[in-house]
Amino acid sequence: MAKSLNNKPRTSLSQSNPEKYARLKAEAQAPYKGLRQFFYIAFGASGFIGALVFLARLAAGRNGLEDLPNFALQLGVIALMVWFFRLEQQS
């Protein structure tokens, strides 16, 4: 082992705290993974709420042809966020 200036043996992070080393190594391999997953969940929830609103408007029968593309867009946002989240889980 290498000795520092104060004659104490230096230990590496992997030897001194293996749990912290594993967490830091995972973060270095996939930076901001938790933040990305948070945004996927938040945008997916936003799409779900929007889909519920447009589904209610479609069920009410008001402006059906105008609300249908918006409803489809919200479903697309949900599908995209689920797909992104699953890709993130696999990596």
Summary of the structure (lengths in Angstrom):
residues: 91
radius of gyration: 24.0
end to end distance: 35.1
largest distance: 80.5
contacts: 201
relative contact order: 0.11
helix: 78%
strand: 2%
